[in-house]
Amino acid sequence: MGLLTGKYGPETVLPPNDIRSTSNPKTSYFVGARSNPTMFAQLNAVRDLLTTGGRTLAQGAIGWLWATGDMVVPVPGARTVEQIEGLAEALTFGALPECVMGQIEVLIEREPEDTPDRAR
């Protein structure tokens, strides 16, 4: 939903016709047309770790996904050629290092395992 691009901050208000401005049960990244403060705080907590080695936030997110398992295939969205090129550049970095993944796990808050899945 764009939160990991780094271009949306707590001050950003999305337009009313944007899906992220609605009460969308499929995501909690945005609430009331703004980035969810809890999600934004977690992003800030791991920002430096995701950008390890010169990655952008989006490249770091892809590297995090790759580091979670060999069967994970990220399918990020893009609207411009520049975005596609930036996402493709994640290949030059590869998966986040194991030590970085461990540090991320210490910093982020996980929902309890018995929490029901969000609507998909």
N, C-alpha and C positions, 0 to 999 in steps of 0.2 A: 504493500500500500504506500510505499515511498518513504516510510520513516527512516529506513536504513540508508537513504541517499544522502542524508545530512542537510537537505535543503528545507526541511520543516522543523521549526523550533516551537517552543511553547507560545510564542507570540503570534505564530501563523494562524490565521483564520481562513478556513477553506470556504469557497463559495457554496451557497445553498444547493446548487444543482450537482455537486460533487458527491459521489457515493459515500465518501468518508465523512460527510456532514450529516448523514442520516443515522438512525439507530439501527445499524447493521449488525445482526447477531453473529455474523461470520468472522468478525474481527474486533479486536479491542485495542488496536493500535491508535485509533482516533476516537475521541469522545466529544460530542458537542461541537463538531467542526474544528477541533484543535487536537494536537497530539496528546495522547493519554499521558498524564504526568508520571504515572508509575512506569510505563514503557519507556518514556523519554529519560527518566532517571536511570533505568537499567542500561539504556543505550549509552548514556554518558559515563556510567561506571566501567563499561568495557570498550569505550571508543578507542583509547590508545592501544589496547590489545588487538582489536580488529584491524587497525591500521598498521600493524607490525610489518616492518620491512618495506614501507612505502605504499602499502595497499590503500585504496580508497575504502570508505565504509562499505560500499556495495561489494567490492572485491573481497573485503574481509568477511562479509556475510557468506559469500559463496565459498570462501576458504573454510569457514566454520562448518558449512554443510558438508563439504568434501571430507573434512576431518571426522565427521560423525559416523562414516561408514562407506564401504566400497560400493554399496548398492544405491547410493543417493545421487540423483541427477537433478541439480537445480535448474529451474526453468524461469529465469527472471524476466520481468517485463521491461520493455524499452519503447520509447516513442521516437527516438532520433538515431541517426547513424552514429553520432558521437557517443550516445549512451551504450549502444551495442558494442562499439569498439572498446569502451571502458570496461564493460562486463567481460568481453572476450580476453582482455588483458589479464584477467584473474588467472588464466591458464599459465602465465609466466611465473606466478607466485605459487600456485598449487594450494594444497590444504594447509590450514594453520598448523604450526608445530604443536606437538603434544603438550609441551610445557605451557604454551599459551592457552590451549584448550583447558588445561587444569586451572589456570588462573581465572579464566572466564567463569568456570563452574563455581569457584569460590565466591565470585562477586554477584552473580545473578540470582534472583529469587525464583524458585520453581513452585508451581502449583502443587499441592499434595497429590500423590498418585491416585487417590480415590476421587479426584475432581472430575465430573463428567466432561466429555469432549464438547467443545463448542459446536454449534450447528455448522455443517459444511456444505 
